[in-house]
Amino acid sequence: MTEKKIICFKCNKELVPKKTYFNYLEHSFFTDILSCPDCGEVFISEELVKGRISEVEMQLEDK
Ligand SMILES: [Zn+2]
């Protein structure tokens, strides 16, 4: 995994990964989302969400 540093533009602090709960299409999962330790602002890349969602969708199709 490549480490990409993302900085909170409000606090100027480095975002840290935090386990976050997602619910999509009646399926829920935890994933690490970068969030600001100060203000809690989260950074969700479309890539990340789409990646996880396609995993969930593949699991559905397998059944
Ligand atoms: Zn912040």
PDB file of the backbone (N, CA, C, O) and the ligand in Angstrom, with CONECT records:
HET     ZN  A 101       1
ATOM      1  N   MET A   1       0.848  -1.214   0.000  1.00  0.00           N
ATOM      2  CA  MET A   1       0.000   0.000   0.000  1.00  0.00           C
ATOM      3  C   MET A   1       0.869   1.243   0.000  1.00  0.00           C
ATOM      4  O   MET A   1       1.837   1.328   0.756  1.00  0.00           O
ATOM      5  N   THR A   2       0.539   2.180  -0.818  1.00  0.00           N
ATOM      6  CA  THR A   2       1.318   3.420  -0.864  1.00  0.00           C
ATOM      7  C   THR A   2       0.815   4.382   0.197  1.00  0.00           C
ATOM      8  O   THR A   2      -0.387   4.580   0.371  1.00  0.00           O
ATOM      9  N   GLU A   3       1.759   4.966   0.890  1.00  0.00           N
ATOM     10  CA  GLU A   3       1.418   5.935   1.928  1.00  0.00           C
ATOM     11  C   GLU A   3       1.269   7.307   1.287  1.00  0.00           C
ATOM     12  O   GLU A   3       2.223   7.895   0.778  1.00  0.00           O
ATOM     13  N   LYS A   4       0.066   7.778   1.331  1.00  0.00           N
ATOM     14  CA  LYS A   4      -0.172   9.129   0.810  1.00  0.00           C
ATOM     15  C   LYS A   4      -0.543   9.996   1.992  1.00  0.00           C
ATOM     16  O   LYS A   4      -1.502   9.715   2.711  1.00  0.00           O
ATOM     17  N   LYS A   5       0.209  11.031   2.182  1.00  0.00           N
ATOM     18  CA  LYS A   5      -0.086  11.906   3.301  1.00  0.00           C
ATOM     19  C   LYS A   5      -1.120  12.948   2.886  1.00  0.00           C
ATOM     20  O   LYS A   5      -0.960  13.665   1.899  1.00  0.00           O
ATOM     21  N   ILE A   6      -2.160  13.000   3.662  1.00  0.00           N
ATOM     22  CA  ILE A   6      -3.202  13.983   3.388  1.00  0.00           C
ATOM     23  C   ILE A   6      -3.310  14.889   4.604  1.00  0.00           C
ATOM     24  O   ILE A   6      -3.390  14.422   5.740  1.00  0.00           O
ATOM     25  N   ILE A   7      -3.311  16.148   4.357  1.00  0.00           N
ATOM     26  CA  ILE A   7      -3.306  17.131   5.432  1.00  0.00           C
ATOM     27  C   ILE A   7      -4.670  17.809   5.527  1.00  0.00           C
ATOM     28  O   ILE A   7      -5.254  18.203   4.517  1.00  0.00           O
ATOM     29  N   CYS A   8      -5.164  17.939   6.747  1.00  0.00           N
ATOM     30  CA  CYS A   8      -6.418  18.659   6.962  1.00  0.00           C
ATOM     31  C   CYS A   8      -6.178  20.130   6.640  1.00  0.00           C
ATOM     32  O   CYS A   8      -5.272  20.769   7.175  1.00  0.00           O
ATOM     33  N   PHE A   9      -7.008  20.637   5.759  1.00  0.00           N
ATOM     34  CA  PHE A   9      -6.775  22.024   5.340  1.00  0.00           C
ATOM     35  C   PHE A   9      -7.203  23.024   6.405  1.00  0.00           C
ATOM     36  O   PHE A   9      -6.799  24.186   6.371  1.00  0.00           O
ATOM     37  N   LYS A  10      -8.017  22.574   7.343  1.00  0.00           N
ATOM     38  CA  LYS A  10      -8.450  23.475   8.424  1.00  0.00           C
ATOM     39  C   LYS A  10      -7.389  23.560   9.513  1.00  0.00           C
ATOM     40  O   LYS A  10      -7.021  24.651   9.949  1.00  0.00           O
ATOM     41  N   CYS A  11      -6.898  22.396   9.950  1.00  0.00           N
ATOM     42  CA  CYS A  11      -5.988  22.335  11.105  1.00  0.00           C
ATOM     43  C   CYS A  11      -4.528  22.206  10.696  1.00  0.00           C
ATOM     44  O   CYS A  11      -3.621  22.379  11.510  1.00  0.00           O
ATOM     45  N   ASN A  12      -4.319  21.902   9.428  1.00  0.00           N
ATOM     46  CA  ASN A  12      -2.950  21.697   8.959  1.00  0.00           C
ATOM     47  C   ASN A  12      -2.291  20.503   9.648  1.00  0.00           C
ATOM     48  O   ASN A  12      -1.087  20.505   9.904  1.00  0.00           O
ATOM     49  N   LYS A  13      -3.094  19.495   9.939  1.00  0.00           N
ATOM     50  CA  LYS A  13      -2.586  18.287  10.586  1.00  0.00           C
ATOM     51  C   LYS A  13      -2.714  17.116   9.634  1.00  0.00           C
ATOM     52  O   LYS A  13      -3.583  17.079   8.763  1.00  0.00           O
ATOM     53  N   GLU A  14      -1.828  16.168   9.829  1.00  0.00           N
ATOM     54  CA  GLU A  14      -1.873  14.980   8.993  1.00  0.00           C
ATOM     55  C   GLU A  14      -3.047  14.097   9.399  1.00  0.00           C
ATOM     56  O   GLU A  14      -3.261  13.820  10.579  1.00  0.00           O
ATOM     57  N   LEU A  15      -3.791  13.667   8.404  1.00  0.00           N
ATOM     58  CA  LEU A  15      -4.929  12.789   8.691  1.00  0.00           C
ATOM     59  C   LEU A  15      -4.426  11.392   9.043  1.00  0.00           C
ATOM     60  O   LEU A  15      -3.429  10.920   8.496  1.00  0.00           O
ATOM     61  N   VAL A  16      -5.118  10.753   9.948  1.00  0.00           N
ATOM     62  CA  VAL A  16      -4.730   9.407  10.371  1.00  0.00           C
ATOM     63  C   VAL A  16      -5.864   8.428  10.069  1.00  0.00           C
ATOM     64  O   VAL A  16      -7.037   8.798  10.123  1.00  0.00           O
ATOM     65  N   PRO A  17      -5.514   7.173   9.748  1.00  0.00           N
ATOM     66  CA  PRO A  17      -6.557   6.187   9.447  1.00  0.00           C
ATOM     67  C   PRO A  17      -7.378   5.849  10.688  1.00  0.00           C
ATOM     68  O   PRO A  17      -6.851   5.687  11.789  1.00  0.00           O
ATOM     69  N   LYS A  18      -8.660   5.752  10.472  1.00  0.00           N
ATOM     70  CA  LYS A  18      -9.552   5.451  11.569  1.00  0.00           C
ATOM     71  C   LYS A  18     -10.607   4.483  11.054  1.00  0.00           C
ATOM     72  O   LYS A  18     -11.158   4.672   9.970  1.00  0.00           O
ATOM     73  N   LYS A  19     -10.878   3.467  11.819  1.00  0.00           N
ATOM     74  CA  LYS A  19     -11.894   2.504  11.403  1.00  0.00           C
ATOM     75  C   LYS A  19     -13.261   3.175  11.384  1.00  0.00           C
ATOM     76  O   LYS A  19     -13.713   3.742  12.379  1.00  0.00           O
ATOM     77  N   THR A  20     -13.891   3.094  10.250  1.00  0.00           N
ATOM     78  CA  THR A  20     -15.177   3.755  10.086  1.00  0.00           C
ATOM     79  C   THR A  20     -16.185   2.752   9.554  1.00  0.00           C
ATOM     80  O   THR A  20     -15.867   1.900   8.725  1.00  0.00           O
ATOM     81  N   TYR A  21     -17.375   2.871  10.038  1.00  0.00           N
ATOM     82  CA  TYR A  21     -18.443   1.953   9.693  1.00  0.00           C
ATOM     83  C   TYR A  21     -19.204   2.457   8.467  1.00  0.00           C
ATOM     84  O   TYR A  21     -19.597   3.621   8.390  1.00  0.00           O
ATOM     85  N   PHE A  22     -19.394   1.573   7.539  1.00  0.00           N
ATOM     86  CA  PHE A  22     -20.119   1.922   6.326  1.00  0.00           C
ATOM     87  C   PHE A  22     -21.341   1.042   6.167  1.00  0.00           C
ATOM     88  O   PHE A  22     -21.353  -0.113   6.592  1.00  0.00           O
ATOM     89  N   ASN A  23     -22.341   1.588   5.564  1.00  0.00           N
ATOM     90  CA  ASN A  23     -23.513   0.802   5.264  1.00  0.00           C
ATOM     91  C   ASN A  23     -23.891   1.078   3.818  1.00  0.00           C
ATOM     92  O   ASN A  23     -24.150   2.220   3.438  1.00  0.00           O
ATOM     93  N   TYR A  24     -23.920   0.036   3.030  1.00  0.00           N
ATOM     94  CA  TYR A  24     -24.210   0.201   1.615  1.00  0.00           C
ATOM     95  C   TYR A  24     -25.010  -0.995   1.136  1.00  0.00           C
ATOM     96  O   TYR A  24     -24.632  -2.141   1.376  1.00  0.00           O
ATOM     97  N   LEU A  25     -26.096  -0.732   0.472  1.00  0.00           N
ATOM     98  CA  LEU A  25     -26.953  -1.788  -0.070  1.00  0.00           C
ATOM     99  C   LEU A  25     -27.251  -2.883   0.969  1.00  0.00           C
ATOM    100  O   LEU A  25     -27.151  -4.078   0.689  1.00  0.00           O
ATOM    101  N   GLU A  26     -27.617  -2.435   2.166  1.00  0.00           N
ATOM    102  CA  GLU A  26     -27.945  -3.351   3.255  1.00  0.00           C
ATOM    103  C   GLU A  26     -26.758  -4.185   3.713  1.00  0.00           C
ATOM    104  O   GLU A  26     -26.918  -5.144   4.468  1.00  0.00           O
ATOM    105  N   HIS A  27     -25.591  -3.825   3.263  1.00  0.00           N
ATOM    106  CA  HIS A  27     -24.386  -4.504   3.724  1.00  0.00           C
ATOM    107  C   HIS A  27     -23.539  -3.507   4.477  1.00  0.00           C
ATOM    108  O   HIS A  27     -23.394  -2.355   4.067  1.00  0.00           O
ATOM    109  N   SER A  28     -22.986  -3.956   5.570  1.00  0.00           N
ATOM    110  CA  SER A  28     -22.173  -3.040   6.341  1.00  0.00           C
ATOM    111  C   SER A  28     -20.773  -3.601   6.485  1.00  0.00           C
ATOM    112  O   SER A  28     -20.579  -4.815   6.546  1.00  0.00           O
ATOM    113  N   PHE A  29     -19.820  -2.724   6.537  1.00  0.00           N
ATOM    114  CA  PHE A  29     -18.438  -3.152   6.705  1.00  0.00           C
ATOM    115  C   PHE A  29     -17.643  -2.029   7.347  1.00  0.00           C
ATOM    116  O   PHE A  29     -18.037  -0.863   7.322  1.00  0.00           O
ATOM    117  N   PHE A  30     -16.528  -2.410   7.916  1.00  0.00           N
ATOM    118  CA  PHE A  30     -15.616  -1.427   8.493  1.00  0.00           C
ATOM    119  C   PHE A  30     -14.462  -1.232   7.530  1.00  0.00           C
ATOM    120  O   PHE A  30     -13.991  -2.176   6.896  1.00  0.00           O
ATOM    121  N   THR A  31     -14.029  -0.024   7.436  1.00  0.00           N
ATOM    122  CA  THR A  31     -12.854   0.236   6.622  1.00  0.00           C
ATOM    123  C   THR A  31     -12.091   1.406   7.218  1.00  0.00           C
ATOM    124  O   THR A  31     -12.652   2.239   7.930  1.00  0.00           O
ATOM    125  N   ASP A  32     -10.806   1.452   6.915  1.00  0.00           N
ATOM    126  CA  ASP A  32      -9.988   2.550   7.431  1.00  0.00           C
ATOM    127  C   ASP A  32     -10.179   3.790   6.582  1.00  0.00           C
ATOM    128  O   ASP A  32      -9.940   3.782   5.374  1.00  0.00           O
ATOM    129  N   ILE A  33     -10.605   4.835   7.222  1.00  0.00           N
ATOM    130  CA  ILE A  33     -10.811   6.103   6.552  1.00  0.00           C
ATOM    131  C   ILE A  33      -9.873   7.113   7.192  1.00  0.00           C
ATOM    132  O   ILE A  33      -9.722   7.147   8.413  1.00  0.00           O
ATOM    133  N   LEU A  34      -9.256   7.919   6.377  1.00  0.00           N
ATOM    134  CA  LEU A  34      -8.388   8.952   6.929  1.00  0.00           C
ATOM    135  C   LEU A  34      -9.229  10.045   7.550  1.00  0.00           C
ATOM    136  O   LEU A  34     -10.150  10.572   6.927  1.00  0.00           O
ATOM    137  N   SER A  35      -8.899  10.376   8.783  1.00  0.00           N
ATOM    138  CA  SER A  35      -9.628  11.465   9.421  1.00  0.00           C
ATOM    139  C   SER A  35      -8.667  12.329  10.230  1.00  0.00           C
ATOM    140  O   SER A  35      -7.600  11.876  10.643  1.00  0.00           O
ATOM    141  N   CYS A  36      -9.060  13.564  10.444  1.00  0.00           N
ATOM    142  CA  CYS A  36      -8.236  14.516  11.163  1.00  0.00           C
ATOM    143  C   CYS A  36      -8.350  14.255  12.663  1.00  0.00           C
ATOM    144  O   CYS A  36      -9.458  14.182  13.195  1.00  0.00           O
ATOM    145  N   PRO A  37      -7.214  14.115  13.351  1.00  0.00           N
ATOM    146  CA  PRO A  37      -7.264  13.862  14.789  1.00  0.00           C
ATOM    147  C   PRO A  37      -7.825  15.054  15.572  1.00  0.00           C
ATOM    148  O   PRO A  37      -8.262  14.904  16.714  1.00  0.00           O
ATOM    149  N   ASP A  38      -7.810  16.204  14.967  1.00  0.00           N
ATOM    150  CA  ASP A  38      -8.271  17.415  15.649  1.00  0.00           C
ATOM    151  C   ASP A  38      -9.758  17.680  15.464  1.00  0.00           C
ATOM    152  O   ASP A  38     -10.515  17.734  16.433  1.00  0.00           O
ATOM    153  N   CYS A  39     -10.171  17.845  14.208  1.00  0.00           N
ATOM    154  CA  CYS A  39     -11.556  18.245  13.968  1.00  0.00           C
ATOM    155  C   CYS A  39     -12.423  17.073  13.516  1.00  0.00           C
ATOM    156  O   CYS A  39     -13.646  17.198  13.446  1.00  0.00           O
ATOM    157  N   GLY A  40     -11.795  15.932  13.209  1.00  0.00           N
ATOM    158  CA  GLY A  40     -12.568  14.762  12.810  1.00  0.00           C
ATOM    159  C   GLY A  40     -12.999  14.763  11.361  1.00  0.00           C
ATOM    160  O   GLY A  40     -13.746  13.887  10.926  1.00  0.00           O
ATOM    161  N   GLU A  41     -12.532  15.741  10.615  1.00  0.00           N
ATOM    162  CA  GLU A  41     -12.838  15.802   9.188  1.00  0.00           C
ATOM    163  C   GLU A  41     -12.316  14.533   8.508  1.00  0.00           C
ATOM    164  O   GLU A  41     -11.160  14.158   8.702  1.00  0.00           O
ATOM    165  N   VAL A  42     -13.155  13.878   7.719  1.00  0.00           N
ATOM    166  CA  VAL A  42     -12.720  12.644   7.071  1.00  0.00           C
ATOM    167  C   VAL A  42     -12.436  12.876   5.602  1.00  0.00           C
ATOM    168  O   VAL A  42     -13.018  13.744   4.951  1.00  0.00           O
ATOM    169  N   PHE A  43     -11.536  12.082   5.119  1.00  0.00           N
ATOM    170  CA  PHE A  43     -11.232  12.118   3.697  1.00  0.00           C
ATOM    171  C   PHE A  43     -11.596  10.777   3.117  1.00  0.00           C
ATOM    172  O   PHE A  43     -10.971   9.768   3.446  1.00  0.00           O
ATOM    173  N   ILE A  44     -12.597  10.747   2.259  1.00  0.00           N
ATOM    174  CA  ILE A  44     -13.015   9.503   1.617  1.00  0.00           C
ATOM    175  C   ILE A  44     -12.764   9.641   0.132  1.00  0.00           C
ATOM    176  O   ILE A  44     -13.406  10.437  -0.553  1.00  0.00           O
ATOM    177  N   SER A  45     -11.835   8.868  -0.345  1.00  0.00           N
ATOM    178  CA  SER A  45     -11.575   8.929  -1.776  1.00  0.00           C
ATOM    179  C   SER A  45     -12.614   8.087  -2.492  1.00  0.00           C
ATOM    180  O   SER A  45     -13.048   7.049  -1.990  1.00  0.00           O
ATOM    181  N   GLU A  46     -12.999   8.539  -3.650  1.00  0.00           N
ATOM    182  CA  GLU A  46     -13.980   7.794  -4.443  1.00  0.00           C
ATOM    183  C   GLU A  46     -13.451   6.410  -4.756  1.00  0.00           C
ATOM    184  O   GLU A  46     -14.185   5.422  -4.775  1.00  0.00           O
ATOM    185  N   GLU A  47     -12.144   6.373  -5.002  1.00  0.00           N
ATOM    186  CA  GLU A  47     -11.461   5.136  -5.307  1.00  0.00           C
ATOM    187  C   GLU A  47     -11.694   4.110  -4.194  1.00  0.00           C
ATOM    188  O   GLU A  47     -12.032   2.953  -4.445  1.00  0.00           O
ATOM    189  N   LEU A  48     -11.502   4.569  -2.973  1.00  0.00           N
ATOM    190  CA  LEU A  48     -11.637   3.684  -1.819  1.00  0.00           C
ATOM    191  C   LEU A  48     -13.057   3.153  -1.715  1.00  0.00           C
ATOM    192  O   LEU A  48     -13.270   1.950  -1.569  1.00  0.00           O
ATOM    193  N   VAL A  49     -14.019   4.048  -1.791  1.00  0.00           N
ATOM    194  CA  VAL A  49     -15.423   3.646  -1.652  1.00  0.00           C
ATOM    195  C   VAL A  49     -15.805   2.694  -2.773  1.00  0.00           C
ATOM    196  O   VAL A  49     -16.443   1.669  -2.534  1.00  0.00           O
ATOM    197  N   LYS A  50     -15.417   3.028  -3.986  1.00  0.00           N
ATOM    198  CA  LYS A  50     -15.766   2.174  -5.121  1.00  0.00           C
ATOM    199  C   LYS A  50     -15.109   0.817  -5.004  1.00  0.00           C
ATOM    200  O   LYS A  50     -15.719  -0.204  -5.319  1.00  0.00           O
ATOM    201  N   GLY A  51     -13.861   0.801  -4.551  1.00  0.00           N
ATOM    202  CA  GLY A  51     -13.150  -0.455  -4.376  1.00  0.00           C
ATOM    203  C   GLY A  51     -13.868  -1.353  -3.394  1.00  0.00           C
ATOM    204  O   GLY A  51     -14.081  -2.535  -3.664  1.00  0.00           O
ATOM    205  N   ARG A  52     -14.242  -0.796  -2.256  1.00  0.00           N
ATOM    206  CA  ARG A  52     -14.922  -1.581  -1.227  1.00  0.00           C
ATOM    207  C   ARG A  52     -16.292  -2.018  -1.714  1.00  0.00           C
ATOM    208  O   ARG A  52     -16.709  -3.152  -1.478  1.00  0.00           O
ATOM    209  N   ILE A  53     -16.984  -1.130  -2.387  1.00  0.00           N
ATOM    210  CA  ILE A  53     -18.334  -1.443  -2.829  1.00  0.00           C
ATOM    211  C   ILE A  53     -18.298  -2.534  -3.890  1.00  0.00           C
ATOM    212  O   ILE A  53     -19.160  -3.412  -3.902  1.00  0.00           O
ATOM    213  N   SER A  54     -17.311  -2.491  -4.779  1.00  0.00           N
ATOM    214  CA  SER A  54     -17.263  -3.548  -5.782  1.00  0.00           C
ATOM    215  C   SER A  54     -16.922  -4.882  -5.133  1.00  0.00           C
ATOM    216  O   SER A  54     -17.369  -5.929  -5.600  1.00  0.00           O
ATOM    217  N   GLU A  55     -16.128  -4.854  -4.049  1.00  0.00           N
ATOM    218  CA  GLU A  55     -15.869  -6.094  -3.303  1.00  0.00           C
ATOM    219  C   GLU A  55     -17.176  -6.659  -2.765  1.00  0.00           C
ATOM    220  O   GLU A  55     -17.444  -7.855  -2.880  1.00  0.00           O
ATOM    221  N   VAL A  56     -17.978  -5.788  -2.180  1.00  0.00           N
ATOM    222  CA  VAL A  56     -19.262  -6.202  -1.602  1.00  0.00           C
ATOM    223  C   VAL A  56     -20.159  -6.747  -2.708  1.00  0.00           C
ATOM    224  O   VAL A  56     -20.825  -7.767  -2.529  1.00  0.00           O
ATOM    225  N   GLU A  57     -20.172  -6.073  -3.838  1.00  0.00           N
ATOM    226  CA  GLU A  57     -21.030  -6.504  -4.934  1.00  0.00           C
ATOM    227  C   GLU A  57     -20.574  -7.861  -5.477  1.00  0.00           C
ATOM    228  O   GLU A  57     -21.397  -8.697  -5.849  1.00  0.00           O
ATOM    229  N   MET A  58     -19.268  -8.069  -5.518  1.00  0.00           N
ATOM    230  CA  MET A  58     -18.764  -9.365  -5.984  1.00  0.00           C
ATOM    231  C   MET A  58     -19.187 -10.473  -5.043  1.00  0.00           C
ATOM    232  O   MET A  58     -19.544 -11.570  -5.471  1.00  0.00           O
ATOM    233  N   GLN A  59     -19.141 -10.169  -3.750  1.00  0.00           N
ATOM    234  CA  GLN A  59     -19.559 -11.167  -2.761  1.00  0.00           C
ATOM    235  C   GLN A  59     -21.023 -11.524  -2.957  1.00  0.00           C
ATOM    236  O   GLN A  59     -21.417 -12.679  -2.795  1.00  0.00           O
ATOM    237  N   LEU A  60     -21.828 -10.522  -3.306  1.00  0.00           N
ATOM    238  CA  LEU A  60     -23.248 -10.751  -3.525  1.00  0.00           C
ATOM    239  C   LEU A  60     -23.463 -11.660  -4.726  1.00  0.00           C
ATOM    240  O   LEU A  60     -24.291 -12.570  -4.696  1.00  0.00           O
ATOM    241  N   GLU A  61     -22.704 -11.398  -5.781  1.00  0.00           N
ATOM    242  CA  GLU A  61     -22.876 -12.168  -7.014  1.00  0.00           C
ATOM    243  C   GLU A  61     -22.414 -13.614  -6.864  1.00  0.00           C
ATOM    244  O   GLU A  61     -22.875 -14.505  -7.576  1.00  0.00           O
ATOM    245  N   ASP A  62     -21.506 -13.826  -5.936  1.00  0.00           N
ATOM    246  CA  ASP A  62     -20.993 -15.170  -5.709  1.00  0.00           C
ATOM    247  C   ASP A  62     -22.050 -16.126  -5.173  1.00  0.00           C
ATOM    248  O   ASP A  62     -21.973 -17.338  -5.378  1.00  0.00           O
ATOM    249  N   LYS A  63     -23.029 -15.566  -4.489  1.00  0.00           N
ATOM    250  CA  LYS A  63     -24.016 -16.415  -3.821  1.00  0.00           C
ATOM    251  C   LYS A  63     -25.047 -17.021  -4.789  1.00  0.00           C
ATOM    252  O   LYS A  63     -25.937 -17.757  -4.362  1.00  0.00           O
TER     253      LYS A  63
HETATM  254 ZN    ZN A 101      -8.808  19.153  11.038  1.00  0.00          ZN2+
END
